[in-house]
């Protein structure tokens, strides 16, 4: 397996552990539909949360969260709409980002309401 895949999986594991620690309930990991994927789908309080996890070994090439393009956001909106349709969900939801840099020192940032749908 390529190193970037290992880095991504480690980041998703760390993100899930952080969310569990904060009291979130994880419903799905790596939920796929078509060619897209949502890293984590959680609930917290009365909201459904779709989480994009971005992990980098080092921050030399910028912050991980900066790699989430408008196109990626739009794809997440489409995937979230499909997920909510399938479970017949019509309540509060949001999109979060968890940004992780592994070295030289572990740095994890959780951005709530990181972006909004452009319906």
Biotite code that builds the C-alpha atoms (Angstrom):
import biotite.structure as struc

atoms = struc.array([
    struc.Atom([0.000, 0.000, 0.000], chain_id="A", res_id=1, res_name="UNK", atom_name="CA", element="C"),
    struc.Atom([1.268, 3.462, -0.858], chain_id="A", res_id=2, res_name="UNK", atom_name="CA", element="C"),
    struc.Atom([2.509, 5.660, 1.984], chain_id="A", res_id=3, res_name="UNK", atom_name="CA", element="C"),
    struc.Atom([-0.137, 8.348, 1.315], chain_id="A", res_id=4, res_name="UNK", atom_name="CA", element="C"),
    struc.Atom([-2.857, 5.709, 1.809], chain_id="A", res_id=5, res_name="UNK", atom_name="CA", element="C"),
    struc.Atom([-1.344, 4.734, 5.171], chain_id="A", res_id=6, res_name="UNK", atom_name="CA", element="C"),
    struc.Atom([-1.181, 8.406, 6.155], chain_id="A", res_id=7, res_name="UNK", atom_name="CA", element="C"),
    struc.Atom([-4.829, 8.895, 5.211], chain_id="A", res_id=8, res_name="UNK", atom_name="CA", element="C"),
    struc.Atom([-5.994, 5.846, 7.141], chain_id="A", res_id=9, res_name="UNK", atom_name="CA", element="C"),
    struc.Atom([-4.028, 6.917, 10.218], chain_id="A", res_id=10, res_name="UNK", atom_name="CA", element="C"),
    struc.Atom([-5.571, 10.378, 9.979], chain_id="A", res_id=11, res_name="UNK", atom_name="CA", element="C"),
    struc.Atom([-9.090, 8.962, 9.741], chain_id="A", res_id=12, res_name="UNK", atom_name="CA", element="C"),
    struc.Atom([-8.417, 6.757, 12.773], chain_id="A", res_id=13, res_name="UNK", atom_name="CA", element="C"),
    struc.Atom([-7.128, 9.742, 14.781], chain_id="A", res_id=14, res_name="UNK", atom_name="CA", element="C"),
    struc.Atom([-10.096, 11.847, 13.686], chain_id="A", res_id=15, res_name="UNK", atom_name="CA", element="C"),
    struc.Atom([-12.568, 9.142, 14.740], chain_id="A", res_id=16, res_name="UNK", atom_name="CA", element="C"),
    struc.Atom([-10.876, 8.849, 18.138], chain_id="A", res_id=17, res_name="UNK", atom_name="CA", element="C"),
    struc.Atom([-11.054, 12.633, 18.610], chain_id="A", res_id=18, res_name="UNK", atom_name="CA", element="C"),
    struc.Atom([-14.751, 12.725, 17.748], chain_id="A", res_id=19, res_name="UNK", atom_name="CA", element="C"),
    struc.Atom([-15.537, 9.815, 20.076], chain_id="A", res_id=20, res_name="UNK", atom_name="CA", element="C"),
    struc.Atom([-13.632, 11.587, 22.850], chain_id="A", res_id=21, res_name="UNK", atom_name="CA", element="C"),
    struc.Atom([-15.744, 14.711, 22.239], chain_id="A", res_id=22, res_name="UNK", atom_name="CA", element="C"),
    struc.Atom([-18.952, 12.674, 22.561], chain_id="A", res_id=23, res_name="UNK", atom_name="CA", element="C"),
    struc.Atom([-19.835, 12.169, 18.906], chain_id="A", res_id=24, res_name="UNK", atom_name="CA", element="C"),
    struc.Atom([-21.395, 8.927, 17.723], chain_id="A", res_id=25, res_name="UNK", atom_name="CA", element="C"),
    struc.Atom([-19.862, 7.587, 14.523], chain_id="A", res_id=26, res_name="UNK", atom_name="CA", element="C"),
    struc.Atom([-22.447, 6.138, 12.161], chain_id="A", res_id=27, res_name="UNK", atom_name="CA", element="C"),
    struc.Atom([-20.287, 5.488, 9.093], chain_id="A", res_id=28, res_name="UNK", atom_name="CA", element="C"),
    struc.Atom([-16.628, 5.360, 8.123], chain_id="A", res_id=29, res_name="UNK", atom_name="CA", element="C"),
    struc.Atom([-15.682, 5.743, 4.467], chain_id="A", res_id=30, res_name="UNK", atom_name="CA", element="C"),
    struc.Atom([-19.293, 5.799, 3.254], chain_id="A", res_id=31, res_name="UNK", atom_name="CA", element="C"),
    struc.Atom([-19.287, 5.362, -0.511], chain_id="A", res_id=32, res_name="UNK", atom_name="CA", element="C"),
    struc.Atom([-21.779, 6.132, -3.215], chain_id="A", res_id=33, res_name="UNK", atom_name="CA", element="C"),
    struc.Atom([-20.852, 6.086, -6.875], chain_id="A", res_id=34, res_name="UNK", atom_name="CA", element="C"),
    struc.Atom([-17.306, 7.354, -7.182], chain_id="A", res_id=35, res_name="UNK", atom_name="CA", element="C"),
    struc.Atom([-17.444, 9.472, -4.031], chain_id="A", res_id=36, res_name="UNK", atom_name="CA", element="C"),
    struc.Atom([-16.747, 8.917, -0.376], chain_id="A", res_id=37, res_name="UNK", atom_name="CA", element="C"),
    struc.Atom([-17.452, 10.683, 2.898], chain_id="A", res_id=38, res_name="UNK", atom_name="CA", element="C"),
    struc.Atom([-14.742, 9.956, 5.448], chain_id="A", res_id=39, res_name="UNK", atom_name="CA", element="C"),
    struc.Atom([-16.923, 10.026, 8.580], chain_id="A", res_id=40, res_name="UNK", atom_name="CA", element="C"),
    struc.Atom([-20.615, 10.479, 9.220], chain_id="A", res_id=41, res_name="UNK", atom_name="CA", element="C"),
    struc.Atom([-21.499, 11.221, 12.842], chain_id="A", res_id=42, res_name="UNK", atom_name="CA", element="C"),
    struc.Atom([-24.174, 12.511, 15.122], chain_id="A", res_id=43, res_name="UNK", atom_name="CA", element="C"),
    struc.Atom([-23.641, 15.010, 17.885], chain_id="A", res_id=44, res_name="UNK", atom_name="CA", element="C"),
    struc.Atom([-26.403, 16.480, 19.982], chain_id="A", res_id=45, res_name="UNK", atom_name="CA", element="C"),
    struc.Atom([-29.250, 16.712, 17.460], chain_id="A", res_id=46, res_name="UNK", atom_name="CA", element="C"),
    struc.Atom([-27.205, 17.118, 14.278], chain_id="A", res_id=47, res_name="UNK", atom_name="CA", element="C"),
    struc.Atom([-25.901, 14.871, 11.548], chain_id="A", res_id=48, res_name="UNK", atom_name="CA", element="C"),
    struc.Atom([-22.287, 15.724, 10.703], chain_id="A", res_id=49, res_name="UNK", atom_name="CA", element="C"),
    struc.Atom([-20.397, 14.909, 7.523], chain_id="A", res_id=50, res_name="UNK", atom_name="CA", element="C"),
    struc.Atom([-16.653, 15.024, 8.148], chain_id="A", res_id=51, res_name="UNK", atom_name="CA", element="C"),
    struc.Atom([-13.829, 15.399, 5.658], chain_id="A", res_id=52, res_name="UNK", atom_name="CA", element="C"),
    struc.Atom([-10.472, 14.351, 7.104], chain_id="A", res_id=53, res_name="UNK", atom_name="CA", element="C"),
    struc.Atom([-7.292, 15.719, 5.547], chain_id="A", res_id=54, res_name="UNK", atom_name="CA", element="C"),
    struc.Atom([-3.951, 14.403, 6.764], chain_id="A", res_id=55, res_name="UNK", atom_name="CA", element="C"),
    struc.Atom([-0.400, 15.351, 5.862], chain_id="A", res_id=56, res_name="UNK", atom_name="CA", element="C"),
    struc.Atom([2.857, 13.903, 7.138], chain_id="A", res_id=57, res_name="UNK", atom_name="CA", element="C"),
    struc.Atom([4.305, 17.421, 7.377], chain_id="A", res_id=58, res_name="UNK", atom_name="CA", element="C"),
    struc.Atom([2.961, 20.903, 6.666], chain_id="A", res_id=59, res_name="UNK", atom_name="CA", element="C"),
    struc.Atom([5.703, 21.801, 4.191], chain_id="A", res_id=60, res_name="UNK", atom_name="CA", element="C"),
    struc.Atom([3.226, 22.098, 1.331], chain_id="A", res_id=61, res_name="UNK", atom_name="CA", element="C"),
    struc.Atom([0.522, 23.953, 3.245], chain_id="A", res_id=62, res_name="UNK", atom_name="CA", element="C"),
    struc.Atom([-2.270, 23.208, 5.654], chain_id="A", res_id=63, res_name="UNK", atom_name="CA", element="C"),
    struc.Atom([-4.269, 20.039, 4.944], chain_id="A", res_id=64, res_name="UNK", atom_name="CA", element="C"),
    struc.Atom([-7.627, 21.835, 5.094], chain_id="A", res_id=65, res_name="UNK", atom_name="CA", element="C"),
    struc.Atom([-6.550, 24.090, 2.201], chain_id="A", res_id=66, res_name="UNK", atom_name="CA", element="C"),
    struc.Atom([-6.693, 21.042, -0.096], chain_id="A", res_id=67, res_name="UNK", atom_name="CA", element="C"),
    struc.Atom([-10.504, 20.901, 0.068], chain_id="A", res_id=68, res_name="UNK", atom_name="CA", element="C"),
    struc.Atom([-11.544, 22.522, -3.174], chain_id="A", res_id=69, res_name="UNK", atom_name="CA", element="C"),
    struc.Atom([-14.949, 23.901, -4.187], chain_id="A", res_id=70, res_name="UNK", atom_name="CA", element="C"),
    struc.Atom([-15.342, 20.814, -6.370], chain_id="A", res_id=71, res_name="UNK", atom_name="CA", element="C"),
    struc.Atom([-14.696, 18.525, -3.385], chain_id="A", res_id=72, res_name="UNK", atom_name="CA", element="C"),
    struc.Atom([-17.198, 20.481, -1.303], chain_id="A", res_id=73, res_name="UNK", atom_name="CA", element="C"),
    struc.Atom([-19.825, 20.204, -4.038], chain_id="A", res_id=74, res_name="UNK", atom_name="CA", element="C"),
    struc.Atom([-19.252, 16.449, -4.253], chain_id="A", res_id=75, res_name="UNK", atom_name="CA", element="C"),
    struc.Atom([-19.674, 16.155, -0.484], chain_id="A", res_id=76, res_name="UNK", atom_name="CA", element="C"),
    struc.Atom([-22.989, 18.042, -0.714], chain_id="A", res_id=77, res_name="UNK", atom_name="CA", element="C"),
    struc.Atom([-24.209, 15.570, -3.341], chain_id="A", res_id=78, res_name="UNK", atom_name="CA", element="C"),
    struc.Atom([-23.095, 12.575, -1.274], chain_id="A", res_id=79, res_name="UNK", atom_name="CA", element="C"),
    struc.Atom([-24.665, 14.003, 1.887], chain_id="A", res_id=80, res_name="UNK", atom_name="CA", element="C"),
    struc.Atom([-27.957, 14.585, 0.061], chain_id="A", res_id=81, res_name="UNK", atom_name="CA", element="C"),
    struc.Atom([-27.946, 10.957, -1.096], chain_id="A", res_id=82, res_name="UNK", atom_name="CA", element="C"),
    struc.Atom([-27.179, 9.699, 2.402], chain_id="A", res_id=83, res_name="UNK", atom_name="CA", element="C"),
    struc.Atom([-29.937, 11.818, 3.961], chain_id="A", res_id=84, res_name="UNK", atom_name="CA", element="C"),
    struc.Atom([-32.386, 10.671, 1.274], chain_id="A", res_id=85, res_name="UNK", atom_name="CA", element="C"),
    struc.Atom([-31.575, 7.029, 1.985], chain_id="A", res_id=86, res_name="UNK", atom_name="CA", element="C"),
    struc.Atom([-32.125, 7.352, 5.740], chain_id="A", res_id=87, res_name="UNK", atom_name="CA", element="C"),
    struc.Atom([-35.024, 9.818, 5.298], chain_id="A", res_id=88, res_name="UNK", atom_name="CA", element="C"),
    struc.Atom([-33.270, 12.448, 7.390], chain_id="A", res_id=89, res_name="UNK", atom_name="CA", element="C"),
    struc.Atom([-34.665, 15.992, 7.406], chain_id="A", res_id=90, res_name="UNK", atom_name="CA", element="C"),
    struc.Atom([-33.170, 17.584, 10.522], chain_id="A", res_id=91, res_name="UNK", atom_name="CA", element="C"),
    struc.Atom([-30.047, 19.665, 11.244], chain_id="A", res_id=92, res_name="UNK", atom_name="CA", element="C"),
    struc.Atom([-26.783, 18.770, 9.513], chain_id="A", res_id=93, res_name="UNK", atom_name="CA", element="C"),
    struc.Atom([-23.392, 20.320, 8.930], chain_id="A", res_id=94, res_name="UNK", atom_name="CA", element="C"),
    struc.Atom([-20.029, 19.785, 7.244], chain_id="A", res_id=95, res_name="UNK", atom_name="CA", element="C"),
    struc.Atom([-16.858, 19.644, 9.357], chain_id="A", res_id=96, res_name="UNK", atom_name="CA", element="C"),
    struc.Atom([-13.184, 19.321, 8.518], chain_id="A", res_id=97, res_name="UNK", atom_name="CA", element="C"),
    struc.Atom([-10.568, 17.632, 10.633], chain_id="A", res_id=98, res_name="UNK", atom_name="CA", element="C"),
    struc.Atom([-7.064, 18.703, 9.638], chain_id="A", res_id=99, res_name="UNK", atom_name="CA", element="C"),
    struc.Atom([-4.126, 16.601, 10.799], chain_id="A", res_id=100, res_name="UNK", atom_name="CA", element="C"),
    struc.Atom([-0.375, 17.143, 10.486], chain_id="A", res_id=101, res_name="UNK", atom_name="CA", element="C"),
    struc.Atom([1.622, 14.216, 11.852], chain_id="A", res_id=102, res_name="UNK", atom_name="CA", element="C"),
    struc.Atom([5.132, 15.675, 12.147], chain_id="A", res_id=103, res_name="UNK", atom_name="CA", element="C"),
    struc.Atom([7.185, 17.189, 13.646], chain_id="A", res_id=104, res_name="UNK", atom_name="CA", element="C"),
    struc.Atom([4.491, 17.259, 16.339], chain_id="A", res_id=105, res_name="UNK", atom_name="CA", element="C"),
    struc.Atom([0.944, 15.904, 16.037], chain_id="A", res_id=106, res_name="UNK", atom_name="CA", element="C"),
    struc.Atom([-1.413, 18.792, 15.238], chain_id="A", res_id=107, res_name="UNK", atom_name="CA", element="C"),
    struc.Atom([-5.159, 18.110, 14.968], chain_id="A", res_id=108, res_name="UNK", atom_name="CA", element="C"),
    struc.Atom([-7.707, 20.843, 14.252], chain_id="A", res_id=109, res_name="UNK", atom_name="CA", element="C"),
    struc.Atom([-11.482, 20.352, 14.129], chain_id="A", res_id=110, res_name="UNK", atom_name="CA", element="C"),
    struc.Atom([-13.365, 22.962, 12.103], chain_id="A", res_id=111, res_name="UNK", atom_name="CA", element="C"),
    struc.Atom([-17.109, 22.838, 12.735], chain_id="A", res_id=112, res_name="UNK", atom_name="CA", element="C"),
    struc.Atom([-19.445, 24.223, 10.054], chain_id="A", res_id=113, res_name="UNK", atom_name="CA", element="C"),
    struc.Atom([-16.397, 24.442, 7.799], chain_id="A", res_id=114, res_name="UNK", atom_name="CA", element="C"),
    struc.Atom([-18.410, 24.953, 4.610], chain_id="A", res_id=115, res_name="UNK", atom_name="CA", element="C"),
    struc.Atom([-22.007, 25.191, 3.505], chain_id="A", res_id=116, res_name="UNK", atom_name="CA", element="C"),
    struc.Atom([-24.027, 23.697, 0.658], chain_id="A", res_id=117, res_name="UNK", atom_name="CA", element="C"),
    struc.Atom([-24.670, 25.709, -2.469], chain_id="A", res_id=118, res_name="UNK", atom_name="CA", element="C"),
    struc.Atom([-28.063, 24.169, -3.271], chain_id="A", res_id=119, res_name="UNK", atom_name="CA", element="C"),
])
